[in-house]
Amino acid sequence: MQPKIVPSVLPADYARLGEDCQALEAAGVDRIQWDAMDGMFVPNLTFGPDVIAACRRVCDVAFEAHLMCERPEELLPRYAEAGCELTIVHPETLRQPHWTYAHIRELGMRTGVALSPGTPLDVIEHCLDLVDLILVMTVNPGFGGQSYLATMEPKIAQARAMIAASGYDIELEVDGGIGPDTIGGPAAAGADVFVSGSALWRYPSFAEGVADLRARAIAAAP
């Protein structure tokens, strides 16, 4: 399967957010990630569903919402209504993880589970039938522009082995510090979806960045 490149729009010009989404779509990205932070689970505030819904009207590329907030289960219908195709939650924030994963699907979205660097894989071991994507965070959640944690690569490899053993069709995403110098490590460890924020914005164009990151992931894949 061809690796997927998913930009985080945290580095975007928020005064031109819809235009940036259109440019990313034209550049051939596979999805756009919205990092929704509430200032409680992480010390930052970002996008809400109304902003996402406004951008949904101007492009067709798939949206994924990464909910870094307390009690995300109460917000799930809003992100479904905003047009998110996939919603990612952190198990540490959930009162009933199994129910929440199922509820995301009931709302018509795909289910993603994000694992912070200190969160072990075994928290999702018995819920894989309800999971469409595992996100291994390669930085601590909360802010863009952080340095990639290469120490997460064994965890990525373990997640790939867990997915293979399960028999389920689950994507393995990485997010945090992903750029031209770092994408090879998680790709070699088995990741197939790569979230890139600040690094993608440093390329001369989005199209060049997407093509380069994808080529590097393909070259490093096992």
SULFENTA-V860267 format. One record per residue. RES is the residue in one small letter. SS is DSSP state (H for helix, E for strand, L for the rest). PHI is phi in radians with two decimals (none if undefined). NEAR is the number of other ideal C-beta (glycine too) atoms within 10 Angstrom. Layout:
RES/SS/PHI/NEAR ; RES/SS/PHI/NEAR
This chain:
m/L/none/7 ; q/L/-1.14/10 ; p/L/-1.08/20 ; k/E/-1.79/18 ; i/E/-1.92/26 ; v/E/-2.19/27 ; p/E/-1.31/28 ; s/E/-1.52/23 ; v/H/-1.59/25 ; l/H/-0.96/19 ; p/H/-1.45/16 ; a/L/-1.14/20 ; d/L/-1.39/10 ; y/H/-1.15/11 ; a/H/-1.30/8 ; r/H/-2.26/11 ; l/H/-1.10/17 ; g/H/-1.09/16 ; e/H/-1.15/14 ; d/H/-1.11/21 ; c/H/-1.09/24 ; q/H/-1.12/16 ; a/H/-1.16/16 ; l/H/-1.13/24 ; e/H/-1.06/17 ; a/H/-1.12/13 ; a/L/-1.36/19 ; g/L/1.65/13 ; v/L/-1.17/25 ; d/L/-1.54/17 ; r/E/-2.66/21 ; i/E/-2.08/25 ; q/E/-1.76/26 ; w/E/-1.93/26 ; d/E/-1.52/24 ; a/E/-1.62/25 ; m/E/-2.07/20 ; d/E/-1.91/18 ; g/L/1.33/13 ; m/L/-2.06/12 ; f/L/-1.16/19 ; v/L/-2.27/19 ; p/L/-1.49/9 ; n/L/-2.73/15 ; l/E/-2.15/12 ; t/L/-2.40/22 ; f/L/-1.46/19 ; g/L/-1.94/16 ; p/H/-1.10/21 ; d/H/-1.16/10 ; v/H/-1.13/17 ; i/H/-1.10/23 ; a/H/-1.07/16 ; a/H/-1.12/13 ; c/H/-1.33/22 ; r/H/-1.05/19 ; r/L/-1.26/8 ; v/L/-1.95/12 ; c/L/-2.66/19 ; d/L/-1.93/9 ; v/L/-1.05/19 ; a/E/-1.14/18 ; f/E/-1.95/25 ; e/E/-2.15/26 ; a/E/-1.82/29 ; h/E/-1.83/28 ; l/E/-1.55/25 ; m/E/-1.77/25 ; c/L/-2.67/21 ; e/L/-1.33/16 ; r/L/0.87/14 ; p/H/-1.13/22 ; e/H/-1.04/17 ; e/H/-1.31/9 ; l/L/-1.75/19 ; l/H/-0.94/21 ; p/H/-1.04/12 ; r/H/-1.15/16 ; y/H/-1.30/25 ; a/H/-1.12/19 ; e/H/-1.13/15 ; a/L/-1.28/22 ; g/L/1.79/18 ; c/L/-1.37/31 ; e/L/-1.45/14 ; l/E/-2.47/22 ; t/E/-2.21/29 ; i/E/-1.94/28 ; v/E/-2.18/25 ; h/E/-1.73/24 ; p/H/-1.05/17 ; e/H/-1.09/14 ; t/H/-1.62/19 ; l/L/-1.80/18 ; r/L/-1.37/8 ; q/L/-2.33/10 ; p/H/-0.97/20 ; h/H/-1.01/13 ; w/H/-1.09/13 ; t/H/-1.13/22 ; y/H/-1.05/22 ; a/H/-1.16/15 ; h/H/-1.15/18 ; i/H/-1.00/27 ; r/H/-1.16/14 ; e/H/-1.06/10 ; l/L/-1.44/15 ; g/L/1.59/10 ; m/L/-1.90/22 ; r/E/-1.53/17 ; t/E/-1.78/21 ; g/E/-2.07/24 ; v/E/-2.18/26 ; a/E/-1.71/22 ; l/E/-2.01/21 ; s/L/-1.10/20 ; p/L/-0.91/15 ; g/L/-1.59/8 ; t/L/-1.66/17 ; p/L/-1.31/10 ; l/H/-1.14/15 ; d/H/-1.17/9 ; v/H/-1.19/15 ; i/L/-2.00/20 ; e/L/-0.96/10 ; h/L/-1.77/10 ; c/L/-2.18/16 ; l/H/-1.10/18 ; d/H/-1.20/12 ; l/H/-1.88/19 ; v/L/-1.95/20 ; d/L/-1.81/20 ; l/E/-2.66/19 ; i/E/-1.92/25 ; l/E/-1.87/27 ; v/E/-1.64/29 ; m/E/-1.29/25 ; t/L/-1.86/27 ; v/L/-2.54/20 ; n/L/-1.33/13 ; p/L/-1.15/20 ; g/L/2.39/16 ; f/L/-2.54/15 ; g/L/-1.41/17 ; g/L/1.37/12 ; q/L/-1.45/16 ; s/L/-1.41/10 ; y/L/-1.11/20 ; l/L/-1.71/18 ; a/H/-1.11/13 ; t/H/-1.16/9 ; m/H/-1.48/24 ; e/H/-1.10/19 ; p/H/-1.06/10 ; k/H/-1.15/21 ; i/H/-1.08/24 ; a/H/-1.10/18 ; q/H/-1.15/16 ; a/H/-1.13/24 ; r/H/-1.08/20 ; a/H/-1.15/12 ; m/H/-1.09/18 ; i/H/-1.11/19 ; a/H/-1.05/11 ; a/H/-1.22/9 ; s/H/-1.29/13 ; g/L/1.42/9 ; y/L/-1.56/13 ; d/L/-1.54/7 ; i/L/-2.19/23 ; e/E/-1.35/18 ; l/E/-2.09/20 ; e/E/-1.85/29 ; v/E/-2.19/32 ; d/E/-2.61/25 ; g/L/2.29/27 ; g/L/1.23/25 ; i/L/-1.46/29 ; g/L/-2.70/19 ; p/L/-1.07/16 ; d/L/-1.52/11 ; t/L/-2.11/21 ; i/H/-1.14/27 ; g/H/-1.12/14 ; g/H/-1.09/19 ; p/H/-1.17/32 ; a/H/-1.13/23 ; a/H/-1.14/16 ; a/H/-1.39/23 ; g/L/2.09/20 ; a/L/-1.18/32 ; d/L/-2.21/20 ; v/E/-2.28/24 ; f/E/-2.24/26 ; v/E/-1.58/26 ; s/E/-2.29/28 ; g/L/-1.99/23 ; s/H/-0.97/15 ; a/H/-1.09/21 ; l/H/-1.13/27 ; w/H/-1.23/18 ; r/L/-1.51/11 ; y/L/-1.26/18 ; p/L/-1.02/7 ; s/L/-2.61/11 ; f/H/-1.06/20 ; a/H/-1.07/15 ; e/H/-1.14/12 ; g/H/-1.13/23 ; v/H/-1.08/21 ; a/H/-1.11/15 ; d/H/-1.19/17 ; l/H/-1.10/24 ; r/H/-1.12/19 ; a/H/-1.10/13 ; r/H/-1.19/19 ; a/H/-1.16/23 ; i/H/-1.08/11 ; a/H/-1.12/11 ; a/H/-1.59/16 ; a/L/-1.08/16 ; p/L/-1.22/8
